[in-house]
Amino acid sequence: MDIAKIEDAVKTFLFAIGEDPTREGLIETPKRVAKMYAELLEGIQYTNHDIAQKFNKTFSIDEQSAKDMVLVKDISAFSFCEHHIALMYDMKISIAYIPQNKVIGISKIARIANMVCKRLQLQEKISNDIYEVLNEILQTEDIAIHIEAKHSCMTARGIKNATAVTITNKFSGKFQQIDWQHEFLQSLK
């Protein structure tokens, strides 16, 4: 990430909206904004494979435990829409999987979800990216992902519908079966 170019772009933006980047309150703004976006968009520097390698902490389990769904729900996250670079907020991500002889540390699931969100994204792509990372680590297709989020490109601009929530679901493997989908979705209530 080129911090100096981000700083220059912020200065240009401030001029373009009619502000004076040299006035007291804005002098350090380009540096602060560049530093902020380097943190908020950290995930851009990692591929899904890189994220899988970074958070690959699994534990072996017995065959009986491998038949049960593991669910981590209501992971708080946010991201930025790639169309408007607008905030996707109040995001809750729920992820379930059926283990194949190993489980992942539950904090790693939240870390994966958050890192995937630290990119310019589409909500639908967040689900696919989380799936790819977990599939690589856990070597199972039995994964379900539910995401609910508000999009400021819809709530703060355009139609300005402040209560609209976008919901996406991704079901793979056994979760493509209605009974597993039902169990997953019931667990979210």
Secondary structure, DSSP 4 states (H G I P E B T S, - for coil): --HHHHHHHHHHHHHHTT--TTSGGGTTHHHHHHHHHHHHTGGGG--HHHHHHHT--EEE--TTGGGS-EEEEEEEEEEEETTT-PEEEEEEEEEEE--SSEEE-HHHHHHHHHHHHSSEE-HHHHHHHHHHHHHHHH--S-EEEEEEEEEHHHHTSTT--TT--EEEEEE-GGGGSHHHHHHHHHHT-
